[in-house]
Amino acid sequence: MKRIILLTLLALPLADVAAATNMIVCEPASKNDRSATGIWPVLYLSQNKLCFNMKAQAGSTCVKNGLTTTWFTEAVIVTVDGESLGRDDTWFKVARPTVNDREIEYTIEVSRDKQQWLTMSKVSINRISGQAVNWFIHEHGGTSYNCHLEGKKL
């Protein structure tokens, strides 16, 4: 009986570690690239879901592999091709991302009316090498990053 209690107590911290949030830190691959500002919104993994570090007034900023999520955020400045669309309430959508042991790939779309969606960025992260590319709207070649889980391998 004592062994069962001891094993249960030992298993609890492991379950907490597995459910913990793992921030994904991405730094520009080229230290000389002044245009590389980082992958936005910042992403993290939580309970086998891909999540985005944004405050949402509605919806969910987390999504499981292959599913879709939308969320609403107040007063966001959206810029397309270097031209500001102004500060306004904005919907974000991530449709059918790929999240597995080898890669994380997703596209973020934005909308002001939830009717017409514009692609904001497409991100591809190789979880084995940590290499990532972030393509903003109409950007050719994308910006390269090196990513890792905060304190761990990706």
KABELMO-V619351 format. One line per field, one symbol per residue. psi: psi as a letter, one per 20 degrees, with the letter a starting at -180 (. if undefined). burial: I if it has 16 or more other ideal C-beta (glycine too) atoms within 10 Angstrom, else O. A space follows every 10 residues. Layout:
BEGIN
psi: ???
burial: ???
END
This chain:
BEGIN
psi: ghhggghghh hghhhhghiq popoppqpho iioiioirpp qpqrpplkqp qpmqpphqap jqqrpiaqqq qppqmppppp ljppjrprpp qqpoplqooa hhrppqppqq qhijgopppg qppppoighi pqpoorpjpp hrpqqpqqqo irq.
burial: OOOOOOOOOO OOOOOOOOOO OOIIIIOIIO OOOOOIOOII IOIIIOOOII IIOOOIOOOO IIIOOOOOII IOIOOIOIOO OOOOOOOOOI IIIIOOIOIO OOOIIIIIII IIOOOOIOOI IIIIIOIOOI IIIIIIOOOO OOIOIIIOOO OOOI
END
